[in-house]
């Protein structure tokens, strides 16, 4: 069984205008509302692949109810912790450029944090837990370390996709998979500038050497690099018109996990995941998967000829 955990979920509102002008009424050409949050996106995509999951996390207010109801409508089981306040609404505006307005969300008190940890402790041995996204107000980064320890103790595969610096402190608990993007990897290693491919390889290897079982570094239109003890692979990305990049990493992660659960090779899983991530970036929301076969034809997966030390 797969579980996802979204600490700070959201409703994402997508709007489109011809041009964004100050001090005037900007009327939209298109709009859409979606239950969102990185782990929730993973659950939604897994359902599209025919894989069931249970969504965990914190929800609050009428917007939290909208998220729970939206998941229920597509037969995704949830086991959220209810909090005071209102689950956030984020705005993604496409005009002459892409604009992202991301709100804070509710404050999470200690009893609610303890409740989510109790739910995670109850996850059956042999399951997979995917923790994705940012932390809400009130929740310390140490909760990520607690979750990684619980997963190791209970034989649960721990997958982490977060910008929290505590990612490095989970390595002693041997996470099953880490998926930082290029910018997050640079932040982890205190690099102010964009990373060269050589530095990505250096830091990816370091994560492996310190305990991670697998690492995928997503690089937007430059593809991704995959690390494990057996593989060092580079994946290209297909070309297209970017509409909304907000969910592409989540789509990529869910596709990779789905294909690996179906015993696909690493190479095939990476190729498929890259296509799903790109398809999502070319859409206003999560991919409908209709263009995956076409996009996948553009993707190449290379073995990087360098020994992993």
C-alpha positions in Angstrom: 0.0 0.0 0.0 1.2 3.5 -0.8 0.5 6.5 1.5 1.1 10.1 0.7 1.5 12.9 3.2 0.9 16.6 2.4 1.7 18.8 5.4 0.5 22.0 3.8 -2.1 21.2 1.1 -3.9 23.8 -1.0 -6.5 24.6 -3.6 -4.8 25.7 -6.7 -6.6 28.3 -8.7 -5.4 28.6 -12.3 -6.3 31.7 -14.2 -5.3 33.1 -17.6 -5.4 36.6 -19.0 -4.0 38.2 -22.2 -2.0 40.7 -20.2 -1.6 41.5 -16.5 -2.2 45.3 -16.0 -1.8 47.2 -12.7 -4.6 49.4 -11.3 -7.3 47.9 -13.5 -9.7 45.0 -13.6 -8.0 42.1 -15.3 -10.7 39.8 -16.6 -9.7 36.2 -17.1 -10.0 34.1 -20.3 -9.9 30.8 -18.4 -10.0 29.5 -14.8 -9.8 26.2 -13.0 -9.7 25.0 -9.4 -8.0 21.9 -8.2 -7.3 20.1 -4.9 -3.6 20.3 -4.6 -0.5 19.9 -2.6 2.5 17.8 -3.6 1.5 14.5 -1.9 -2.1 15.0 -3.0 -0.9 15.4 -6.6 1.0 12.1 -6.2 -2.2 10.4 -5.0 -4.2 11.8 -7.9 -1.7 10.7 -10.4 -1.3 7.2 -8.9 -5.1 6.8 -9.2 -4.7 7.6 -13.0 -2.2 4.8 -13.2 -4.6 2.4 -11.5 -2.8 2.4 -8.1 -4.6 3.1 -4.9 -3.1 5.2 -2.1 -4.2 6.9 1.1 -3.7 10.6 1.5 -2.5 11.9 4.9 -1.8 15.5 6.0 -3.4 18.5 7.6 -6.6 20.2 6.4 -8.7 23.1 7.8 -12.0 24.9 7.1 -14.2 24.9 4.0 -11.2 24.7 1.7 -9.9 21.6 3.5 -13.4 20.0 3.1 -13.2 20.8 -0.6 -9.9 18.9 -0.9 -11.2 15.9 1.0 -14.4 15.8 -1.0 -12.5 16.2 -4.3 -10.4 13.1 -3.4 -13.4 11.1 -2.4 -15.1 11.9 -5.7 -12.3 10.1 -7.5 -12.2 7.2 -5.0 -9.0 8.2 -3.2 -9.0 7.3 0.5 -7.9 10.0 2.9 -7.1 10.1 6.6 -6.4 13.8 7.3 -5.8 15.5 10.6 -8.3 18.4 11.0 -7.0 21.8 12.2 -8.3 25.3 13.0 -8.1 27.9 10.3 -8.4 27.6 6.6 -6.4 25.5 4.1 -4.7 27.9 1.7 -5.6 28.8 -1.8 -2.7 29.4 -4.2 -3.0 31.4 -7.5 -1.2 30.5 -10.7 -1.7 33.2 -13.3 -0.6 32.8 -16.9 -0.3 36.1 -18.9 2.8 37.3 -20.8 4.7 35.3 -18.1 3.8 32.7 -15.4 3.0 34.2 -12.0 2.8 32.1 -8.8 1.1 33.4 -5.6 1.5 31.0 -2.8 -0.2 31.5 0.6 1.0 30.4 4.0 -1.9 28.2 5.2 -3.0 27.5 8.8 -0.9 27.2 11.9 -0.5 23.6 13.1 -0.4 23.0 16.9 1.6 20.4 18.7 -1.4 18.0 19.4 -2.1 17.9 15.6 1.5 17.2 14.9 1.5 14.3 17.3 -1.7 13.0 15.7 -0.1 12.9 12.2 2.9 11.0 13.7 0.5 8.5 15.3 -1.1 7.9 11.9 2.3 7.3 10.3 3.3 4.9 13.1 0.2 2.9 12.2 1.2 2.4 8.5 1.7 -1.3 7.9 5.2 -2.8 7.4 6.1 -3.2 3.8 4.2 -0.1 2.7 5.5 3.1 1.0 5.2 6.6 2.4 5.7 9.5 0.1 6.2 12.8 2.0 6.0 15.8 -0.3 5.9 19.6 -0.1 6.6 22.4 2.3 5.9 22.5 6.0 3.1 24.6 7.4 3.4 27.2 10.1 4.1 25.7 13.5 5.6 22.5 12.3 9.4 22.2 12.8 11.7 20.6 10.2 12.6 18.0 12.8 9.2 16.3 12.0 10.7 15.1 8.7 13.5 13.4 10.7 11.0 11.8 13.1 9.0 10.4 10.1 12.2 9.0 8.5 13.1 7.2 11.7 9.6 5.8 12.2 9.7 4.5 8.6 13.0 2.8 9.1 11.9 1.2 12.4 8.6 0.0 10.9 10.1 -1.3 7.6 8.2 1.4 5.5 9.8 2.7 2.3 10.3 6.4 2.9 10.2 8.7 -0.2 10.9 12.4 0.3 10.3 15.4 -2.0 10.7 18.6 0.0 12.8 21.8 0.1 13.4 21.4 3.9 17.0 21.3 4.9 16.3 18.5 7.3 16.4 16.2 4.2 20.1 15.8 5.0 19.3 14.6 8.5 17.1 11.8 7.2 20.0 10.2 5.5 21.0 8.2 8.6 17.6 6.5 8.3 18.4 5.4 4.7 15.4 6.8 2.8 14.2 4.8 -0.2 14.1 7.7 -2.6 14.9 11.5 -2.5 13.7 13.8 -5.3 15.2 17.3 -5.0 15.0 19.6 -7.9 18.2 21.3 -9.1 17.5 24.5 -7.1 16.7 22.5 -3.9 19.9 20.5 -4.3 21.9 23.7 -4.6 20.3 25.0 -1.4 21.1 21.8 0.5 24.8 22.3 -0.3 24.8 26.1 0.2 25.4 26.8 -3.5 24.2 30.3 -4.5 24.6 29.8 -8.3 23.0 27.3 -10.7 24.7 23.9 -10.5 26.7 22.4 -13.3 26.1 18.8 -14.3 29.4 17.9 -12.6 28.3 19.4 -9.3 24.8 17.7 -9.5 26.6 14.4 -9.9 29.0 15.2 -7.0 26.1 16.1 -4.6 23.9 13.2 -5.8 26.7 10.8 -5.1 27.1 12.4 -1.7 23.5 11.8 -0.8 23.9 8.1 -1.8 27.1 7.8 0.2 25.4 9.2 3.3 22.5 6.8 3.2 20.0 7.5 0.4 19.1 4.4 -1.6 18.0 6.3 -4.7 18.1 10.0 -5.8 16.4 11.7 -8.7 17.4 15.3 -9.4 14.8 17.0 -11.6 16.1 19.7 -13.9 13.1 21.1 -15.8 13.7 21.3 -19.5 17.1 19.7 -19.1 15.6 16.4 -17.9 16.8 14.6 -14.8 19.7 12.6 -13.3 19.1 9.4 -11.4 21.5 7.9 -8.8 21.6 4.5 -7.2 24.4 2.0 -6.3 23.9 0.3 -9.7 23.0 3.3 -11.9 24.0 6.8 -12.9 21.5 7.8 -15.6 20.7 11.0 -17.4 17.2 11.6 -18.9 16.4 14.2 -21.5 13.1 16.2 -21.5 10.7 16.6 -24.4 10.1 20.1 -25.8 6.8 22.0 -25.7 5.0 25.1 -24.5 5.1 25.4 -20.8 1.7 26.4 -19.2 2.1 25.6 -15.5 5.2 24.0 -13.9 3.7 23.8 -10.4 2.8 20.1 -10.5 5.3 18.6 -12.9 7.7 17.3 -10.3 4.8 15.6 -8.4 3.6 14.0 -11.7 7.1 12.8 -12.5 7.6 11.2 -9.0 4.2 9.4 -9.1 4.9 8.0 -12.5 8.3 6.7 -11.5 6.9 5.1 -8.4 4.0 3.6 -10.4 6.3 2.1 -13.0 8.7 0.7 -10.4 5.8 -0.9 -8.5 4.9 -2.6 -11.8 8.5 -4.0 -12.1 9.5 -1.8 -15.0 13.2 -1.2 -15.5 14.8 1.9 -14.1 15.3 3.2 -17.7 11.7 2.7 -18.7 10.4 4.1 -15.5 12.6 7.3 -15.9 11.5 7.7 -19.5 7.9 7.4 -18.7 8.2 9.7 -15.7 9.9 12.4 -17.7 7.1 12.3 -20.3 4.4 12.5 -17.6 6.2 15.4 -15.9 6.6 17.3 -19.2 2.9 16.6 -20.1 1.9 18.2 -16.8 4.1 21.2 -17.4 2.4 21.6 -20.8 -1.0 21.5 -19.2 -2.8 23.8 -16.7 -3.0 21.0 -14.2 -2.0 17.4 -13.9 -1.6 15.5 -17.1 -4.5 13.6 -18.6 -1.9 11.2 -20.0 -3.2 11.4 -23.6 0.1 12.7 -25.0 2.5 10.4 -23.1 3.3 8.0 -25.9 4.2 10.9 -28.2 6.3 12.7 -25.7 8.1 9.5 -24.6 9.4 9.1 -28.2 11.5 12.3 -27.7 13.1 11.2 -24.5 16.5 9.4 -24.2 18.0 7.8 -21.2 21.8 7.7 -21.0 24.2 5.9 -18.8 26.7 8.5 -17.5 30.1 6.9 -17.8 31.4 7.6 -14.4 31.9 5.3 -11.4 29.8 6.1 -8.4 32.0 6.3 -5.3 
